[in-house]
């Protein structure tokens, strides 16, 4: 009898897995909605690509997304959490409440035309080297598809789009988290441009971002240097201390910095110096341990150079709390959707990008990658999506918008984001996200399982954003 029960249970699980892998009429309606909005979403993405606005300066990009959401029937609240470019667009009522994240900030100095060789659109200007012009527009496309299903009475619940600024610096989602704007969600989804298409079930690196300033005494560098106290001496001793520390930290730790100010002329002992520093590790606890050590190095450097110093916290990011239950649902929808297909011209564009960046000419991969095992110590970067994942179960997606081995945060990503390769990835992401949200809204059991996994992994940890007191640093 026991064996029979296990057999029946196994058949039931197999039935559910097959049922989840079906293309339902509601999913077909969501795909049709995205196709209807195709040209408008591409135009929206291209306008944000051309605007290329950096952290907290995304006035035009934010307005374009918020206006389009409003025109499509969403209730839009602008300027949330003390950030003029942050907004929330919502439709529907009651539960489940499903959130979807959209980013739209660019990176400084990466201006580029939509051509496969380095050619700035405006020398020195910003560019979307992380594809956030695609991110925001694609996520909004998915939200609109779900809104239309709710409007037609075919789904019940609330869809909420978050316009989140300043992901590349200052980390806008942390300020939204501090205001409790994610607290009532049942689940949240996001996607990110990539060179591969897959459900993202890997974590990220925790990170702390801070500046160190040194204050000395100016003097003539030749006439009376003994009257000076060099702030740059303090800075150099600080960086030397970091180099010596590298031997004694775990291989998972990353420390990197940018010298922002180190005097003006050679014949003056500099009285001011500033360095921007980041510390990362796979877990928040490890990152904070190294951060405390680096702060002591700054104190010691100032003491040796006989100067004063000041440490200013910008923000700290939590690592992503992976939710495999949600990732598996998304992966099945990716398989249903199938690969992205490219024209001969797009493949040649990809190979030209690879030639220009010194990479093998492998072309571009639009296939659906297998669902990976979650690694204990992932590499890669950091994201403020990690903080959201400690508040609500988070489903993450990567979709191909650039060729294989493309250097990220580079002109090559900007070039692809302004033409059809990027557009195809954006629309594919919108469809996969919308299909997954249909599953979440139709199947409360999935949400319950996601919540169970989330609570087991979070344990008794009480989330608190790593932020300085006060408002967001608008205008810095």
Secondary structure per residue as TSV (DSSP state, phi and psi in degrees):
chain	resnum	aa	ss	phi	psi
A	1	X	-	360.0	-41.7
A	2	X	H	-62.6	-42.3
A	3	X	H	-63.1	-37.6
A	4	X	H	-64.1	-40.2
A	5	X	H	-63.5	-43.9
A	6	X	H	-62.5	-38.8
A	7	X	H	-64.3	-44.8
A	8	X	H	-64.1	-40.4
A	9	X	H	-63.4	-41.6
A	10	X	H	-62.3	-40.5
A	11	X	H	-66.0	-36.4
A	12	X	H	-65.5	-44.1
A	13	X	H	-61.4	-42.6
A	14	X	H	-62.1	-39.6
A	15	X	H	-62.0	-44.9
A	16	X	H	-62.6	-42.2
A	17	X	H	-61.3	-42.0
A	18	X	H	-67.0	-40.0
A	19	X	H	-62.8	-39.1
A	20	X	H	-66.5	-23.9
A	21	X	T	-89.6	8.6
A	22	X	S	-86.5	145.4
A	23	X	-	-86.3	104.5
A	24	X	-	-87.9	162.2
A	25	X	H	-56.8	-35.3
A	26	X	H	-69.4	-37.7
A	27	X	H	-67.0	-39.7
A	28	X	H	-61.7	-38.8
A	29	X	H	-65.3	-38.5
A	30	X	H	-63.9	-42.8
A	31	X	H	-64.0	-40.0
A	32	X	H	-64.3	-37.0
A	33	X	H	-62.0	-45.6
A	34	X	H	-64.2	-37.3
A	35	X	H	-65.1	-38.4
A	36	X	H	-63.4	-34.7
A	37	X	T	-92.2	4.4
A	38	X	H	-48.7	-58.3
A	39	X	H	-64.8	-37.6
A	40	X	H	-67.2	-38.8
A	41	X	H	-67.5	-40.2
A	42	X	H	-63.6	-43.5
A	43	X	H	-63.1	-41.4
A	44	X	H	-60.8	-47.5
A	45	X	H	-61.1	-43.7
A	46	X	H	-66.0	-36.0
A	47	X	H	-67.2	-39.9
A	48	X	H	-68.2	-38.3
A	49	X	H	-58.2	-44.3
A	50	X	H	-71.0	-35.1
A	51	X	H	-68.9	-41.6
A	52	X	-	43.7	66.7
A	53	X	-	-101.3	137.9
A	54	X	-	-88.2	178.7
A	55	X	T	-48.6	126.6
A	56	X	T	67.5	4.6
A	57	X	-	-113.6	18.6
A	58	X	-	-86.0	45.0
A	59	X	H	-58.6	-49.8
A	60	X	H	-69.2	-43.4
A	61	X	H	-62.5	-45.3
A	62	X	H	-63.4	-43.2
A	63	X	H	-62.9	-42.7
A	64	X	H	-59.0	-46.4
A	65	X	H	-68.2	-46.0
A	66	X	H	-64.6	-41.1
A	67	X	H	-63.6	-40.2
A	68	X	H	-69.7	-37.7
A	69	X	H	-62.5	-44.7
A	70	X	H	-62.8	-42.1
A	71	X	H	-63.7	-22.7
A	72	X	T	-99.5	18.7
A	73	X	T	93.2	7.4
A	74	X	-	-80.8	149.2
A	75	X	E	-83.0	117.2
A	76	X	E	-111.0	128.5
A	77	X	E	-115.1	116.5
A	78	X	E	-99.4	156.6
A	79	X	S	67.9	37.7
A	80	X	G	-77.9	157.9
A	81	X	G	55.7	30.8
A	82	X	G	74.5	13.6
A	83	X	-	-117.0	114.5
A	84	X	T	-57.7	-27.4
A	85	X	T	-97.8	4.0
A	86	X	-	-92.9	142.8
A	87	X	E	-153.0	164.1
A	88	X	E	-127.4	132.4
A	89	X	E	-119.0	126.1
A	90	X	E	-133.5	147.3
A	91	X	E	-145.4	144.3
A	92	X	E	98.4	-172.4
A	93	X	-	-154.1	157.7
A	94	X	S	74.0	-174.0
A	95	X	S	-100.4	156.1
A	96	X	-	-75.6	154.7
A	97	X	E	-106.4	114.0
A	98	X	E	-111.1	125.5
A	99	X	E	-99.7	153.2
A	100	X	E	-140.5	132.6
A	101	X	E	-94.5	143.2
A	102	X	E	-134.4	130.0
A	103	X	E	-112.5	159.4
A	104	X	-	-157.2	16.4
A	105	X	-	-91.3	149.9
A	106	X	-	-104.5	177.2
A	107	X	B	-111.1	140.9
A	108	X	T	-63.1	144.9
A	109	X	T	75.9	10.4
A	110	X	-	-112.8	24.0
A	111	X	-	-54.3	136.9
A	112	X	-	-159.5	140.4
A	113	X	-	-76.4	164.7
A	114	X	S	-83.0	59.7
A	115	X	S	-132.7	154.3
A	116	X	S	-86.5	29.9
A	117	X	S	-142.9	153.7
A	118	X	-	-64.0	115.5
A	119	X	-	-155.1	96.3
A	120	X	-	-60.4	142.2
A	121	X	S	-70.8	-41.0
A	122	X	S	-145.8	105.7
A	123	X	T	-50.0	129.8
A	124	X	T	85.9	-10.7
A	125	X	-	-81.1	174.2
A	126	X	-	-81.1	165.7
A	127	X	B	-154.4	159.2
A	128	X	-	-86.6	71.5
A	129	X	T	-77.0	1.5
A	130	X	T	-122.7	4.6
A	131	X	-	73.1	24.5
A	132	X	H	-70.4	-17.9
A	133	X	H	-62.5	-34.2
A	134	X	H	-78.1	-38.0
A	135	X	H	-58.0	-56.3
A	136	X	H	-62.7	-45.9
A	137	X	H	-66.9	-41.7
A	138	X	H	-64.0	-44.3
A	139	X	H	-63.3	-39.9
A	140	X	H	-65.6	-36.3
A	141	X	H	-59.5	-41.9
A	142	X	H	-64.9	-42.5
A	143	X	H	-62.1	-40.0
A	144	X	H	-65.0	-39.8
A	145	X	H	-60.2	-42.0
A	146	X	H	-70.4	-39.5
A	147	X	H	-56.1	-43.2
A	148	X	H	-66.6	-34.1
A	149	X	H	-69.4	-38.2
A	150	X	H	-65.6	-44.1
A	151	X	H	-59.7	-36.7
A	152	X	T	-81.4	-1.6
A	153	X	T	80.1	13.1
A	154	X	S	-92.8	-16.6
A	155	X	S	-133.2	153.7
A	156	X	-	-122.3	139.8
A	157	X	S	135.5	-161.9
A	158	X	E	-128.5	132.6
A	159	X	E	-109.3	133.1
A	160	X	E	-132.9	118.6
A	161	X	E	-96.7	130.3
A	162	X	E	-106.3	116.3
A	163	X	E	-85.5	105.4
A	164	X	E	-112.5	110.2
A	165	X	-	-83.0	170.7
A	166	X	-	57.1	45.7
A	167	X	T	-74.1	-32.9
A	168	X	T	-75.0	-26.8
A	169	X	T	-153.6	138.0
A	170	X	T	82.6	-26.3
A	171	X	-	62.6	74.9
A	172	X	H	-58.5	-31.6
A	173	X	H	-63.4	-26.7
A	174	X	H	-64.5	-39.5
A	175	X	H	-70.3	-34.4
A	176	X	H	-67.7	-38.6
A	177	X	H	-64.2	-41.3
A	178	X	H	-61.6	-30.7
A	179	X	T	-83.9	-1.2
A	180	X	T	77.5	22.2
A	181	X	T	-76.4	-11.0
A	182	X	T	-105.9	-3.0
A	183	X	T	-63.2	-31.4
A	184	X	T	-96.2	7.3
A	185	X	-	-73.9	146.6
A	186	X	S	-87.7	-30.1
A	187	X	E	-161.8	158.7
A	188	X	E	-137.4	147.8
A	189	X	E	-129.0	151.3
A	190	X	E	-150.3	166.0
A	191	X	E	-139.4	167.0
A	192	X	E	-146.1	138.1
A	193	X	E	-54.9	147.2
A	194	X	E	-157.8	-179.2
A	195	X	S	-101.2	1.9
A	196	X	S	-138.8	154.5
A	197	X	B	-109.0	116.3
A	198	X	E	-166.4	155.0
A	199	X	E	-68.7	127.5
A	200	X	-	-90.6	105.0
A	201	X	-	-115.7	29.2
A	202	X	-	-107.7	151.2
A	203	X	-	-79.3	-172.2
A	204	X	-	-129.4	-178.0
A	205	X	-	-92.7	134.1
A	206	X	E	-67.7	148.7
A	207	X	E	-148.8	145.0
A	208	X	E	-122.2	135.5
A	209	X	E	-119.6	123.9
A	210	X	E	-153.5	161.8
A	211	X	E	-117.5	145.5
A	212	X	E	-120.1	126.9
A	213	X	E	-113.7	142.8
A	214	X	E	-120.4	137.6
A	215	X	E	-125.3	119.9
A	216	X	-	-122.3	-145.9
A	217	X	B	-133.6	124.0
A	218	X	-	-72.4	149.3
A	219	X	E	-162.1	166.5
A	220	X	E	-69.9	125.4
A	221	X	T	-69.0	-20.9
A	222	X	T	-108.9	-40.2
A	223	X	T	-73.0	-46.8
A	224	X	-	-149.2	61.1
A	225	X	G	-62.4	-21.5
A	226	X	G	-66.8	-18.7
A	227	X	G	-85.0	-4.5
A	228	X	-	-101.5	155.0
A	229	X	B	-128.7	112.1
A	230	X	-	-82.7	118.9
A	231	X	H	-65.0	-31.4
A	232	X	H	-69.8	-32.5
A	233	X	H	-57.7	-44.6
A	234	X	H	-60.1	-43.6
A	235	X	H	-63.6	-43.7
A	236	X	H	-67.1	-38.1
A	237	X	H	-65.3	-35.5
A	238	X	H	-62.8	-48.3
A	239	X	H	-66.9	-33.8
A	240	X	H	-64.0	-40.9
A	241	X	H	-61.3	-39.4
A	242	X	H	-63.6	-41.5
A	243	X	H	-61.7	-40.8
A	244	X	H	-69.4	-30.2
A	245	X	H	-67.3	-30.0
A	246	X	G	-56.8	-30.9
A	247	X	G	-68.1	-20.1
A	248	X	G	-117.3	22.7
A	249	X	S	-119.3	162.2
A	250	X	-	-68.1	152.6
A	251	X	T	-60.5	-20.4
A	252	X	T	-77.5	-13.2
A	253	X	-	-82.8	141.9
A	254	X	E	-125.8	134.3
A	255	X	E	-128.1	126.2
A	256	X	E	-145.7	157.8
A	257	X	E	-150.9	163.6
A	258	X	E	-133.3	120.4
A	259	X	E	-75.9	117.3
A	260	X	E	-97.8	-27.5
A	261	X	E	-151.9	127.8
A	262	X	E	-148.2	58.2
A	263	X	-	83.3	174.3
A	264	X	S	-121.7	-40.2
A	265	X	-	-136.9	157.5
A	266	X	T	-74.4	-21.9
A	267	X	T	-96.4	15.5
A	268	X	E	-125.4	127.7
A	269	X	E	-64.1	118.1
A	270	X	-	-72.1	132.4
A	271	X	S	-98.2	1.3
A	272	X	E	-147.4	138.3
A	273	X	E	-148.6	149.0
A	274	X	E	-142.7	138.8
A	275	X	E	-136.6	134.9
A	276	X	E	-98.4	125.0
A	277	X	E	-127.1	145.8
A	278	X	E	-132.0	138.5
A	279	X	E	-121.2	133.5
A	280	X	E	-130.8	154.2
A	281	X	E	-158.0	167.9
A	282	X	S	-67.9	-26.6
A	283	X	S	-125.4	148.6
A	284	X	H	-58.1	-40.8
A	285	X	H	-61.6	-44.1
A	286	X	H	-65.8	-39.4
A	287	X	H	-62.4	-44.3
A	288	X	H	-66.6	-33.7
A	289	X	H	-62.5	-44.8
A	290	X	H	-70.7	-37.0
A	291	X	H	-56.9	-45.2
A	292	X	H	-62.9	-37.2
A	293	X	H	-67.4	-41.4
A	294	X	H	-65.9	-35.5
A	295	X	H	-63.2	-37.0
A	296	X	H	-67.1	-34.3
A	297	X	H	-63.4	-40.0
A	298	X	H	-62.7	-41.9
A	299	X	H	-62.5	-44.5
A	300	X	H	-65.1	-38.7
A	301	X	H	-62.8	-43.4
A	302	X	H	-63.4	-39.2
A	303	X	H	-64.0	-44.5
A	304	X	H	-65.4	-36.8
A	305	X	H	-87.7	-2.7
A	306	X	T	57.4	45.7
A	307	X	-	-128.0	168.9
A	308	X	E	-93.2	163.6
A	309	X	E	-146.8	162.5
A	310	X	E	-148.1	132.5
A	311	X	E	-108.5	128.1
A	312	X	E	-118.9	116.3
A	313	X	E	-71.8	127.3
A	314	X	E	-86.0	-58.0
A	315	X	E	-175.9	165.4
A	316	X	E	-128.9	145.3
A	317	X	E	-113.5	138.1
A	318	X	-	-78.8	152.1
A	319	X	-	-69.5	156.6
A	320	X	-	-69.5	132.3
A	321	X	-	-91.1	103.5
A	322	X	-	-68.8	137.8
A	323	X	-	-118.4	96.8
A	324	X	H	-69.0	-31.3
A	325	X	H	-57.1	-49.1
A	326	X	H	-66.6	-38.1
A	327	X	H	-61.8	-36.9
A	328	X	H	-67.0	-38.8
A	329	X	H	-63.2	-45.2
A	330	X	H	-62.3	-42.5
A	331	X	H	-59.8	-41.8
A	332	X	H	-62.6	-37.1
A	333	X	H	-70.3	-34.6
A	334	X	H	-61.8	-42.3
A	335	X	H	-64.2	-38.2
A	336	X	H	-62.4	-41.6
A	337	X	H	-69.5	-34.8
A	338	X	-	84.7	179.0
A	339	X	-	-75.7	164.1
A	340	X	-	-86.0	133.2
A	341	X	-	-107.7	145.5
A	342	X	-	-123.6	150.6
A	343	X	-	-79.9	166.7
A	344	X	H	-60.1	-37.4
A	345	X	H	-65.5	-39.9
A	346	X	H	-68.3	-38.4
A	347	X	H	-64.8	-40.2
A	348	X	H	-66.6	-38.8
A	349	X	H	-58.6	-44.7
A	350	X	H	-61.5	-43.8
A	351	X	H	-67.6	-34.5
A	352	X	H	-65.6	-38.1
A	353	X	H	-59.7	-44.7
A	354	X	H	-64.8	-39.8
A	355	X	H	-62.3	-42.5
A	356	X	H	-69.7	-24.7
A	357	X	T	-104.8	8.8
A	358	X	T	72.1	30.0
A	359	X	-	-107.4	155.5
A	360	X	-	-59.3	143.3
A	361	X	-	-81.6	74.9
A	362	X	-	-92.6	-9.4
A	363	X	-	83.5	-143.4
A	364	X	-	-133.7	142.7
A	365	X	-	-114.5	108.1
A	366	X	-	-101.9	10.1
A	367	X	S	-72.4	161.1
A	368	X	B	-87.3	119.4
A	369	X	-	-76.0	149.2
A	370	X	-	-60.7	155.0
A	371	X	-	-72.2	120.9
A	372	X	-	-83.4	160.5
A	373	X	-	-74.4	143.2
A	374	X	-	-76.3	124.5
A	375	X	-	-82.5	149.8
A	376	X	S	-72.5	-40.0
A	377	X	S	-125.6	82.1
A	378	X	-	-72.4	154.7
A	379	X	-	-91.6	-153.2
A	380	X	S	88.3	-159.8
A	381	X	-	-106.4	-156.9
A	382	X	-	-128.4	157.4
A	383	X	-	-153.0	147.5
A	384	X	T	-76.1	-4.4
A	385	X	H	-62.0	-29.1
A	386	X	H	-55.3	-40.3
A	387	X	H	-65.8	-39.7
A	388	X	H	-60.6	-37.1
A	389	X	H	-68.7	-14.2
A	390	X	T	-92.2	-3.3
A	391	X	T	-106.1	-35.5
A	392	X	S	-148.1	148.4
A	393	X	-	-57.3	128.0
A	394	X	E	-116.3	132.6
A	395	X	E	-109.4	129.0
A	396	X	E	-123.0	146.7
A	397	X	E	-137.7	140.3
A	398	X	E	-118.5	137.5
A	399	X	E	-133.2	141.0
A	400	X	E	-63.4	122.4
A	401	X	-	-134.1	6.3
A	402	X	S	-154.0	161.8
A	403	X	-	-66.6	166.5
A	404	X	T	-58.8	135.9
A	405	X	T	66.8	15.5
A	406	X	-	-62.2	130.7
A	407	X	-	-63.6	123.5
A	408	X	S	-79.3	163.7
A	409	X	S	54.0	45.1
A	410	X	S	-137.4	170.1
A	411	X	H	-58.8	-29.2
A	412	X	H	-64.8	-38.5
A	413	X	H	-68.0	-39.0
A	414	X	H	-59.6	-45.6
A	415	X	H	-59.0	-45.3
A	416	X	H	-70.3	-31.6
A	417	X	H	-70.6	-14.4
A	418	X	T	-103.6	12.0
A	419	X	S	-141.4	-169.3
A	420	X	H	-64.9	-28.6
A	421	X	H	-60.5	-47.2
A	422	X	H	-65.5	-41.5
A	423	X	H	-60.0	-44.1
A	424	X	H	-61.7	-42.0
A	425	X	H	-64.0	-42.5
A	426	X	H	-59.5	-46.7
A	427	X	H	-67.8	-37.0
A	428	X	H	-62.4	-43.4
A	429	X	H	-62.2	-44.9
A	430	X	H	-57.0	-42.8
A	431	X	H	-67.5	-46.0
A	432	X	H	-63.0	-40.5
A	433	X	H	-66.0	-45.1
A	434	X	H	-62.2	-43.4
A	435	X	H	-60.8	-39.7
A	436	X	H	-68.3	-39.4
A	437	X	H	-65.0	-35.9
A	438	X	H	-56.6	-46.7
A	439	X	H	-58.8	-44.1
A	440	X	H	-64.3	-40.4
A	441	X	H	-75.5	-26.6
A	442	X	H	-90.3	-19.1
A	443	X	-	-127.7	89.3
A	444	X	H	-60.8	-23.4
A	445	X	H	-61.7	-35.7
A	446	X	H	-63.7	-45.7
A	447	X	H	-62.3	-38.2
A	448	X	H	-65.0	-42.0
A	449	X	H	-67.4	-38.4
A	450	X	H	-62.3	-43.9
A	451	X	H	-64.9	-39.9
A	452	X	H	-60.9	-47.4
A	453	X	H	-61.4	-43.8
A	454	X	H	-58.2	-48.0
A	455	X	H	-68.8	-35.7
A	456	X	H	-65.6	-40.9
A	457	X	H	-75.7	-36.6
A	458	X	H	-71.7	-33.1
A	459	X	T	64.2	-139.9
A	460	X	T	-95.2	11.6
A	461	X	-	-66.7	130.2
A	462	X	-	-101.1	110.6
A	463	X	-	-63.8	137.4
A	464	X	-	-145.9	126.2
A	465	X	-	-65.0	144.5
A	466	X	E	-90.1	92.4
A	467	X	E	-140.4	151.0
A	468	X	-	-72.8	159.0
A	469	X	S	-64.9	153.9
A	470	X	S	102.6	179.3
A	471	X	S	-75.0	169.3
A	472	X	-	-57.9	148.4
A	473	X	-	-79.8	61.1
A	474	X	T	-63.4	133.5
A	475	X	T	87.4	-0.7
A	476	X	-	-72.0	360.0
